[in-house]
């Protein structure tokens, strides 16, 4: 049968057809075929959405890396304005006996800490929130709510050891630098920006939260500090177990790693440790 001739029975030829001028080359479009064009368009859209997040993450990583290369004296410059602002705000608890109690608890911890570039100071706040927090440079604020909800000196000491470890690990300085970005961190290193300005620093420190990895590290270092001080890490377990069972766990629980896991690790270490020191229970406190 000749090429192009109809087959017997009048059916259409199943053989190849000649190419006509109407056929469109599959690469005629700028992005290629329609299917390929769709894939490349999706890729462009994904990249356009992802690149800003990648850039922000890279800038934050750079800023936090730069922060660790700052001299420890810079941490005090960052934390002091917030500390002074809190003192002037009227939030400081004027109960001298409670302040002495806090100093009694931290004395063995600081002795076990050994030589450090940070000068630690502790303030008792009127806040009823069950919490304590550390500012860069060794400034630690203990809320009245922590003393009222803890059932033993060991529980409070565990929280304080955790906060002291945040300071020595320079977590707050890292988080502050990361929140401000690489340009601000580099400007700080070069002396172009003074982050000690109260209005600037307080606004950022007030909203900072540590990463889960930093919280876990502060837990681990805090338990080691308790052991060196002769204090049982069991207080860390009992405190977080009790608070996590509350209908609405306080911030000290909600922003930290899983409290059950934290308690298990503390209990495991406490089972192999015999405390050398016994701390007094929290006193009745009145900030009026």
C-alpha positions in Angstrom: 0.0 0.0 0.0 1.4 3.4 -1.0 2.1 6.0 1.6 -1.0 8.1 2.3 -3.4 5.7 0.5 -6.5 4.7 2.4 -6.5 1.1 3.7 -9.1 -1.4 2.4 -12.5 -1.0 3.9 -12.4 2.8 3.9 -10.8 3.2 7.3 -8.3 5.9 8.2 -4.7 5.2 7.7 -2.9 4.2 10.9 0.5 5.0 9.5 2.5 8.2 10.1 1.1 11.5 8.9 3.2 14.1 7.2 4.1 17.1 9.4 2.2 20.2 8.5 2.9 23.8 9.2 0.2 23.9 11.9 2.2 21.6 14.3 3.8 23.5 17.2 7.2 22.6 18.4 7.1 21.6 22.1 9.8 24.2 23.0 8.0 27.1 21.2 7.1 28.7 24.5 9.7 30.5 26.7 9.4 28.1 29.5 9.1 25.1 27.2 6.1 22.8 27.2 2.9 23.7 29.1 3.7 21.0 31.8 7.2 22.2 32.2 6.0 25.8 32.3 3.8 25.0 35.2 6.6 23.3 37.1 9.0 26.2 36.6 6.3 28.7 37.7 5.7 26.7 40.9 9.5 26.7 41.5 9.7 30.4 41.0 6.9 31.0 43.4 8.4 28.7 46.0 11.7 30.4 45.8 10.2 33.9 46.0 8.5 32.9 49.2 11.3 31.0 50.8 14.2 33.3 50.1 13.1 36.0 52.6 12.9 33.4 55.3 16.3 32.0 54.4 17.7 35.5 54.4 16.2 36.3 57.8 17.4 33.0 59.3 20.9 33.6 58.0 21.0 37.2 59.4 19.8 35.9 62.7 22.5 33.2 62.8 25.2 35.7 61.9 24.0 38.1 64.6 23.9 35.5 67.3 27.4 34.3 66.2 28.7 37.9 66.4 27.2 38.3 69.9 29.2 35.4 71.3 32.4 37.3 70.2 31.5 40.4 72.2 33.4 40.8 75.5 31.3 39.8 78.5 31.3 43.4 79.7 28.9 44.1 76.8 26.3 41.8 78.5 26.2 44.1 81.5 25.7 47.1 79.2 22.7 45.3 77.7 21.1 44.2 80.9 21.8 47.2 83.2 19.2 49.6 81.7 16.4 47.1 82.1 17.5 46.3 85.7 17.5 50.1 86.5 14.2 50.6 84.8 12.7 47.8 87.0 14.1 49.4 90.1 12.5 52.7 89.3 9.2 51.2 88.2 8.1 50.4 91.8 8.0 46.7 91.1 10.9 45.9 93.5 9.7 44.1 96.7 10.8 45.9 99.8 10.7 42.9 102.1 14.3 42.8 103.4 13.9 39.3 104.9 12.7 37.9 101.6 15.7 39.5 99.8 18.0 38.0 102.4 16.4 34.6 101.8 17.1 34.8 98.1 20.7 35.7 98.8 21.0 32.8 101.2 19.8 30.4 98.4 22.2 31.7 95.8 25.3 31.8 98.0 26.2 28.1 97.6 25.4 28.3 93.9 27.7 31.2 93.2 30.4 29.6 95.3 30.1 26.4 93.2 30.1 28.5 90.0 33.6 29.6 90.6 35.4 32.4 88.7 33.1 34.2 86.2 33.2 37.5 84.3 29.7 38.3 85.5 28.7 40.1 88.6 25.4 38.6 89.7 22.7 40.6 91.3 19.3 39.4 92.4 16.1 41.4 92.7 12.8 40.3 94.2 9.8 41.6 92.2 6.2 42.1 93.4 4.9 40.1 90.4 2.7 37.2 91.3 3.6 35.4 88.1 5.4 32.1 88.9 8.6 32.9 87.2 12.2 34.2 87.4 14.2 35.6 84.5 17.8 36.5 83.8 19.0 39.6 82.0 22.3 39.8 80.2 25.3 40.4 82.5 24.2 38.6 85.6 21.0 40.5 86.6 18.4 38.0 87.8 14.8 38.9 88.8 12.9 36.6 91.1 9.1 37.0 91.2 7.2 36.9 94.4 4.9 34.3 92.8 7.9 31.9 92.6 8.5 32.1 96.4 4.8 31.7 97.1 4.3 28.6 94.9 7.5 26.8 95.7 7.3 24.2 98.5 11.0 24.1 99.4 14.2 26.0 99.1 15.5 23.2 96.8 12.8 24.1 94.3 13.7 27.8 94.2 17.4 27.0 94.1 16.7 24.8 91.0 15.1 27.7 89.2 17.9 30.1 90.2 20.5 27.6 89.0 18.7 27.5 85.7 18.7 31.3 85.4 22.3 31.6 86.4 23.2 29.1 83.6 21.3 31.3 81.1 23.6 34.1 82.1 26.9 32.2 81.9 25.9 30.7 78.5 25.0 34.2 77.3 21.7 33.1 76.0 19.9 36.4 76.5 22.7 38.3 74.6 22.4 35.8 71.7 18.6 36.2 71.6 18.7 39.9 71.7 21.3 40.1 68.9 19.2 37.7 66.8 16.1 39.7 67.3 17.8 42.9 66.2 19.6 41.4 63.2 23.0 41.1 61.8 23.5 44.8 61.0 22.7 45.9 64.5 25.0 43.3 66.0 27.8 44.3 63.7 27.2 48.0 64.5 27.4 47.1 68.2 30.7 45.4 67.7 32.1 48.4 65.8 30.7 50.8 68.4 28.3 52.5 66.0 25.2 51.7 68.1 24.7 51.8 71.8 22.2 49.1 72.7 22.4 50.3 76.3 19.7 52.9 75.6 16.9 51.9 78.1 13.9 52.5 75.7 15.6 50.3 73.1 16.8 47.5 75.3 13.8 47.1 77.6 11.4 46.8 74.6 13.4 43.9 73.2 14.2 42.1 76.3 10.6 42.1 77.5 9.5 40.0 74.6 12.4 37.6 74.3 12.0 33.9 74.8 14.8 31.4 74.7 14.9 28.6 72.2 14.1 25.1 73.4 17.7 24.1 72.9 18.9 26.9 75.1 16.3 26.0 77.8 17.5 22.4 77.7 21.1 23.5 78.0 20.2 25.8 81.0 18.5 22.8 82.6 21.5 20.6 82.2 24.0 23.2 83.4 21.7 24.1 86.2 21.5 20.5 87.5 25.3 20.3 87.3 25.6 23.5 89.3 23.2 22.2 91.9 25.3 19.0 92.3 28.6 21.0 92.6 26.9 23.1 95.3 25.8 20.0 97.2 22.1 20.5 96.5 19.8 17.8 95.2 18.4 18.3 91.7 15.2 16.7 92.9 13.8 20.1 93.5 13.8 20.8 89.8 11.7 17.6 89.2 9.1 18.2 92.0 8.6 21.9 91.0 8.0 21.4 87.3 5.9 18.3 87.9 3.5 20.2 90.1 3.3 23.2 88.0 2.7 21.3 84.8 -0.3 19.6 86.4 -2.1 22.9 86.8 -5.1 23.6 84.6 -3.2 26.5 83.1 0.5 26.0 83.4 2.4 29.2 84.2 4.8 30.8 81.7 7.8 29.2 83.3 6.4 25.9 82.1 4.7 26.8 78.8 7.8 28.3 77.2 10.1 25.5 78.2 10.8 21.9 77.0 8.4 19.1 78.0 8.2 19.3 81.8 7.8 15.5 82.1 11.1 15.0 80.3 12.8 17.6 82.4 11.5 16.1 85.6 12.6 12.6 84.6 16.1 13.7 83.9 16.3 15.5 87.2 14.9 12.5 89.1 17.3 10.2 87.5 20.3 12.4 88.5 18.9 12.9 92.0 18.7 9.1 92.5 22.5 8.9 92.2 23.2 12.0 94.3 23.3 12.6 98.0 22.7 16.2 99.0 25.2 17.8 101.4 23.2 20.9 102.1 19.7 21.5 103.2 18.0 24.8 102.3 15.3 26.6 104.4 11.7 26.6 103.1 10.3 29.9 101.6 9.3 32.4 104.3 6.0 34.4 104.4 6.6 37.5 102.2 4.9 40.8 102.3 5.9 43.4 99.7 3.7 46.2 101.2 
